[in-house]
């Protein structure tokens, strides 16, 4: 078993990072070479701005290369709850922002010729309990009538052609959802950034920042740059130099397994519908088939802000038991990959984007960034250049998490709460 991300291990590594010291003055400095940062850098560079991207590790090292490979449309929250909290117009705008995120990825894949196995597959929100199906049906009725007619409610019997498991009581199908190979996409997007004229520096963590007139100086171990404007796109990997954001982001571990390549009969017995799947539990699971027919199976597993081999291995054992509970026929199937990463959660699990503490920022995707982060990068590029403000989250207040300074000591308590909720609801 390899304790590395399947997406990293099965993609061609980006090799066009700038060599030599980090130096120079730029119109815009982007901190973080994930989907958000690269999406912004590509658009800014294509429009003639001088752009530098500073990445602490390597392109796609963080959440952009450590996720489940889903591009699920619509908000992850209950649409009914969002409508009640924000009103129908705002709830609809939030839902459609995620749809637009997938459209942006599809466009970029075509424009830049990125070979990443992008495919519109549809997503199944699977009801783990009978009462969950009742809630899914109510949510479906509102979504189907008001914002997304490309949805369908599936009964338990309907699921027989979708998933080889008796554990679920029905599902909502959202047909606009997609999947892709995340490692190949982020590497291809980084290549597009450099072709457009921007610089990408890997192994260049920002250790300090200093205001200089109307701009900023950013220090790294390899040198420093100055920039008129800065976009912070670091999510759960935000460094200590940006304390205002660390007090508002809660890093939470998310963990995954990838099986060996499944034989055709095993694929038919597991996910004959070949869609992305998400269960309805608070501490639930998500899964899909990889392009080479592995089952990629993930979930929170443990409420921890650690992701290293020891932590990932402990979580992997929990995930394997969950996988076998859903797919008993895979009980003896070898696991080839086990990995984890950090998700940038906000208190209400809605993203945030805009301008604060002297910086532009987009983060807080709360486990649903793959489908919208690249799109948010392009939106932030427009905001930075003063063209337009299309940010769907800019009017939402963002308070600091009480007693939180960047290390979430309270995560075990949160995990106990959600486990209790799953037992009684």
N, C-alpha and C positions, 0 to 999 in steps of 0.2 A: 504494500500500500504506500502511495506517495502522499506526504503531507504538504501538498502544494495545490494551488487552484488548477482545476482541469482547464479553465479558460486560458491561464497563463501557459500551462505546459503544452497545450495543443495548438498554440498560435505562433506565427513567426514574430520574433521580437522586433520591436522598433529599434532601428540602428542609426537613425539620423540625428540624434541629439547633438547639440553644439559641443565642440571640444574646447579645451582651454579655460581660462578664467571667466567668471561671471562679471561682466562689465558693460558699461554703456548707458546711454539715456534713451528712453522709449516713450512713445505716446501712452502706451498701456502696458502694465505688468500684470500678468495673470498668475496667481499662486494656486497650483494644483493642476496636474495633467490627467484629470479624469474627464468624464463626458462633458461636464459643465465648462471647465476651463478650456478644453480643446474646442468645443463648439463655439465659444466666444472668440477664441484666438483665430480660428479659421475665418470667421466672418469679418472681424476687424482687419486682419491682414489682407483679405480679398478686397477690402474697401480702401486700401492704401495706407492704413495706419502701421506704424512701427510697433511691433509686439514682441515681448519676451514672456515665456512661460517658465516658471520656476517650480520644479517638482522635487519633493524631498527624497523620493526613492526612484522609481522608474515609472514610465508611462503606464497608466492603468493599474498601478500597484494597489490602490485602495478599493473602495466599494465598486468602482467601475469594472474591476477584474475579479471580484470575489462574490458575485451575486448568483442568483438562480437561473439567469438567462431568460427571464420573462420580460415581455413588453406588454403589460396588461392595461387596457384602456379604461377610462373612467376612474373616479376617485376610489380609493380603497375603503373609505368610510361608508357607512350607510348613507345613501343619497337622501333618504327621508330625514335623517339626523342633520345633514348639512342644510337641507331646505328649511328645517325648523330653526336652525341657529342663524343662518345668513339670509334667508329669504330665497324664493325660487330663482331670481335672476342671478344672484351670486353662486348659488349651488350649481346652476346650469353652466356658468362660466368655468367654475372649478372642474367640473366633469369634462367639459370639452377641451380644457387645457391639456389634459392627459391624452386625449385623442389626437390633438395637434402635435403632441410630442412624438407619437409614433409616426405620424405623417412626415415630420421633419427628418426622422431617421431614415425612412424609406426614400425620401428625396435625396439625402446626402449619400446614401449607399449607391443610388443610381448616378448622381452627378460625379462622384469621386471614384466610381468603379471599385468599391470596397467589397471584396468577396468574404462574406460573413454569414452565409446561410440564412439571410433574413427571409422570413416567411410569415404571412398572415395565417394564423392557426385557430384563433378563438381561445377564450379562457373559460374554464369551468370553475365556478364558485360552488364547492361541494358541501352539502348539508351533512354535518357529522351527527346530528341528532334530529329527531322528528320536529321538535320545536324550532330548530334552526331553519328548517325548510319553510315553516310558516313565516318567519321573518324575511327570508330570502324572497318568498313569493310577494310579500307586501312591497319590498324594495323594488322588485322587478316591475310590478305594475306601474309604479311612479316613473321609473327610469324609461320603460318602454313607451309610455304615453307622452313624456315631457322632454326627453333629451336623447334617447338612443333606441330607435326602432329596430336596430340590428342586434336585438337581444331575443333570447328564447328561454322559456321555462321548461326544464326537463324533469320528468318524473323518475322515480326509482327504476322503473322498467326501461325507460329511455336510455339509462346509463349503461345498459348491457353492451351497447356497441361503442361506448366511449372509454370505459375503464374496467379492468378485470379485478374488481373488488366488490364485496357485498357490504361494505362498511357505510355506505352513504345512502341518503334518503331522497335524493334529487339534487338538482343544481340549477343555477342560472348560467346560461351561455352568453358571453359577450363576444360577438363575432369579429370585431375590429382588432382584437388583441393579436399579438405577434410574438415571435421568438427569433433569436439570432445567436451567433457565436460571439460572446462578449469580448473575448481576447482579440479576435480577428478584427472586430469593428473598431476597438479603441486604438489598436496599432495602425489600422488603415486611416482612421481619423487623424492621428498624429502625423502620419505621412502627408495628408492633405494640408495640415497646418504648415509644415515646413515648405511644401511646394508653393504655398501662397506667400512665402517670404518671412514668416515668423521664426524666431529662435526658440528652441526647447532645450532647457538645461535640466538634466537628471542629476540625482545626488546633490541637490542644491536646496536644502531646507532653509526657509527664512527664519533666522534666529533673532532678528531685531528689525525694527523699523523706526524711521526718524522723519518727521515732517521737514520739508525743505520748500519754503515759500508756498507755492500752490501745488506742490507735488510731494513725493515720498522718496526716501532712500531706503532700500531693502538690503539687509546684510545676509550673506550666506557664508558657509565655511570656505567657499571657493571664490569669494569676491563679493562685490556689491553692484547694484544697478540703481538708477534713478528713473522715475516715471512720473508723468503728469497725473495719471490716474491708475488705480489698483483695483483689480477684481479678486476677491477672496473666494475660492471654490474648493475648499478643503474638507468640508463636512465633518465627519467624526474624527478626522485626522488633523484638525485645526491645531497649530502649534501654540505654545504658551505666549508668544508675542502678541496674540490676538485674544486677550482675556475677555473682552466684551462678548465675543461670540461663544467662547468656551463655557461661559456661565449660562448660556441659553441652549446649547446643544448637549444632549445626553448620548454618549457613545454606548451602543449596545451590541453585543456579539450576535452574529447570525452565522449558522454553521451548515455545511453541506457534505454530502457523499456523492460519489459517482461510481456506479457498479462497473464491472467488466462489460464489454460489448455483448449485448443480448442477441441471441439467435432469433431468426424471424418468427418462430413459433412462440418464443418468450415475449417478443414485442407484442404479438397479437393477444397474448394472455395478460398483458400488463396495461398498456395504453394503446389500444387499437385506434382510438380517435386522434392520437398524436397531437394533443392540445396542451396548453399550460393549465395546471390545476392548482387550486388553493383550497384548503379545508376551512371550515367555519369556526374552529375553536379559537379561543384567545391565544393559547399557546399551540398554534396549529402548524401545519406543514405545507410545503409547496413542492411541486415536482413536475418534470417534463422529461422527454427523451432528448438526448444530445444528437447532433448531426450524424454521429457514428453509432447511434442506437444504444447508448448507455442510459440507465435511469439516473437522473440527477435529482436528488432528494434532499430537501433542506428544511430548516426551521430554527426557532430560537434555541431549542434544546435546553440551554441554561441561561439564566439572566446574569451575564458576566460582561465586563468591559475588557476582557483579555482575549486575545486571539494569538496563540502560539501553539507549538506542536502538542504540548501537554494538555492545554485547554481544549484544542481541537479534537484530540483523541478521546477525551472524556465525553465531549459532546457527540462525537461520532458514534459511540456506543449507544447513547440515548436515541440518536437518529436511526440507527440500524434496527433497534427494537420497534420503533414507530413504523419504519418501512415494512418490516415483516408483519406487523399487525394489520397493515392495509393490504399487503401483497404476500400472503403466506407462501406462495409458490417460489418466492425469491429467498427463502430462509437460508439456503446453502450457497447463494450467489456471492462470488468474490467481490470485495470492494477494492477498486483500484485507486481511488482518490478520496482524501478527507481533508477539508480545509475550512477556514473560517475567515471572517472579516468583521469590521465594525460598521454599524448603521448609525446615521446621524438623526436621532429622534428629537422631536420637539414635544413640549408638554401636551399639545392637542393633536399631534401627529399630522399637522398641515405644514407644508414647506414655507420658507420665508425667503424673500428676495427684495433687494432695493439698495438703499444707501444709508449707512450708519457708521459711526466712529471714524469718519473720514474715508470710508472705503465703500466700494460697490461689493455686493455679496449675493450669492444664491446657494442655499443649502437647506438642511432640515427635511430631506425628502422622506425620512421615516420608513425606509425599506421599500420605497416605490419610486426610486430615482431613475432607474434604468430607462424607463419610458419617457421621462420628461426632462432629464438633466441636460441633454444636448440641446433640446429646444429652449430651455431656460438660458443656456449659454448664448444663443442667438438673440434672445430677448434682451439679455443684459448688454450685449454688444450695441444694440439699438439705443438702450438707455444711456450707456457711456458716451456715445457720440451725440446725444441730444436729439436723435431723430424722433423717437416716440417712446412712450412708456406703455408697454403691453403687459407689464408684470401682473399676473393674476393674484398675487399674494401680498402686494405692497401695502394695502390698507389694513392688514391685520396686525394688531399690536403684538409685540414680542417682549414679554417680560422675562427677566432672569429667573431661573429655577431656584427657589429658596434653598439656601445653605449649600449650593452647588458651585464649585470653583473649577470644574473640569474633570474631576475624578468622581464618578457616580457611586458613592458609598452605599446608596440606598437601593441599588438594583436587586439584591436578594429579597428585600421586602416587597418590591414590585412583583417579582416572580411568584412569591407566595400568594399575593393577592389574586393574580390571574389564574393560578392553579385552583384556588378556591372558587373563583367564578366559573371555571370550566366544570367543576363538580356539581354546581347547583343550577346552572343555566344550560 
